[in-house]
Each structure stands twice: as C-alpha cells, then as structure tokens.
Amino acid sequence: MAIIAASANRAMIEIYQFFSASIAETIAATLDDEIPEPDMRAHADIIDAIATGDPQQADAAVRRFMAPIISALDRMLLS
C-alpha cells in the first residue's frame, strides 16, 4: 500500500483498497507448498526499478517476480 499511497493517484488508491481484501482472501485460500515465495532479491529488484523511474525495467522486474507464481498456479489449475 505504501507504494500506491506514494503515487498520490486517488483512483489507484481506491482501486487498491477495494480489491485488497479480496486478493488477501484469495491468496490465503490458495497458499500451499506448491506456490513459490519470491525472495528478498526479487522484491528489491522491483523497488530498485521503481526508484529508477524506468517503466520497462519495473515491468520486467514484476514479470520476473510473478513468473514462478503464475507457473505454479497454472500447474495447479491444469491438474
């Protein structure tokens, strides 16, 4: 929420607040040992990319962060 709040984008803040409870419930319902937890380096890469102000770098960092999670969820859905 801190990054969204720092954006000062009222629409993004309201969207984040609206969906955060639902997302938290979904995450809690789907968490198990099959879903990888991103390491601190993955989190730091996103923060560093945002700090540089480079949208392509931020996009790439988020995609790298999410790729193993999405793969695991895809496997779960297809099994």
C-alpha positions as CSV (number, residue, x, y, z in Angstrom):
1,M,0.0,0.0,0.0
2,A,2.9,2.4,0.7
3,I,3.9,2.4,-3.0
4,I,0.3,3.0,-4.1
5,A,-0.1,5.8,-1.5
6,A,3.1,7.4,-2.5
7,S,1.8,7.7,-6.1
8,A,-0.8,10.1,-4.8
9,N,-3.1,8.7,-7.5
10,R,-6.5,8.7,-5.9
11,A,-8.0,6.3,-8.4
12,M,-5.2,3.8,-7.9
13,I,-5.5,4.1,-4.1
14,E,-9.3,3.5,-4.2
15,I,-8.9,0.5,-6.6
16,Y,-6.2,-1.0,-4.4
17,Q,-8.3,-0.6,-1.2
18,F,-11.3,-2.1,-3.0
19,F,-9.5,-5.2,-4.2
20,S,-7.0,-5.7,-1.3
21,A,-9.4,-7.7,0.9
22,S,-10.5,-9.9,-1.9
23,I,-6.9,-10.5,-3.0
24,A,-5.8,-11.3,0.5
25,E,-8.6,-13.9,0.8
26,T,-7.7,-15.5,-2.5
27,I,-4.0,-15.7,-1.5
28,A,-4.9,-17.3,1.8
29,A,-7.1,-19.8,0.1
30,T,-4.5,-20.8,-2.5
31,L,-1.3,-20.7,-0.5
32,D,0.4,-24.0,-0.1
33,D,3.8,-25.5,-0.5
34,E,3.5,-25.7,-4.3
35,I,3.4,-21.9,-4.7
36,P,6.9,-20.4,-4.5
37,E,7.6,-17.4,-2.3
38,P,9.7,-14.7,-4.0
39,D,13.0,-14.0,-2.3
40,M,14.1,-10.6,-1.0
41,R,16.2,-10.0,-4.1
42,A,13.0,-10.2,-6.3
43,H,11.4,-7.6,-4.0
44,A,14.4,-5.4,-4.1
45,D,14.6,-5.6,-7.9
46,I,11.1,-4.2,-8.1
47,I,11.9,-1.4,-5.6
48,D,15.1,-0.5,-7.5
49,A,13.3,-0.5,-10.8
50,I,10.6,1.9,-9.5
51,A,13.2,4.1,-8.0
52,T,14.9,4.5,-11.4
53,G,11.7,5.7,-12.9
54,D,12.1,3.3,-15.8
55,P,8.7,1.7,-16.6
56,Q,10.3,-1.0,-18.8
57,Q,12.7,-2.0,-16.0
58,A,9.8,-2.0,-13.5
59,D,7.7,-4.1,-15.8
60,A,10.4,-6.6,-16.3
61,A,11.1,-6.9,-12.6
62,V,7.5,-7.5,-11.8
63,R,7.2,-10.1,-14.5
64,R,10.3,-11.9,-13.2
65,F,8.8,-11.7,-9.7
66,M,5.4,-13.2,-10.8
67,A,6.6,-15.8,-13.4
68,P,7.2,-18.6,-10.9
69,I,4.0,-17.9,-9.1
70,I,1.9,-17.8,-12.3
71,S,3.6,-21.1,-13.5
72,A,2.7,-22.8,-10.2
73,L,-0.9,-21.6,-10.3
74,D,-1.2,-22.7,-13.9
75,R,0.0,-26.2,-13.0
76,M,-2.5,-26.3,-10.1
77,L,-5.3,-25.3,-12.4
78,L,-4.4,-27.8,-15.0
79,S,-4.0,-30.7,-12.7
